Amino acid sequence: MAFDIDMIKAVYGRMSERIEAARKVLNKPLTLTEKILYSHLHSQPSIDDFKRGES
């Protein structure tokens, strides 16, 4: 299995800015699960406030 170190660095490099963007939209502290899920979203212009059981 080959690793693409540049891709891995890019993903982790963007993680903090994606988490911060989600925190601003949700206007609350994030759980670890929320941080993981929101940081793995594809780049999209807006982050939605997903509701459990509805979204």
Residue pairs with C-beta under 8 A, 6 or more apart in sequence:
14 39
15 39
18 38
18 39
18 41
19 30
19 35
19 38
19 39
21 38
21 47
22 30
22 34
22 35
22 38
22 39
22 47
23 29
23 30
25 46
25 47
25 48
25 49
26 34
26 49
30 38
38 47
41 47
48 55
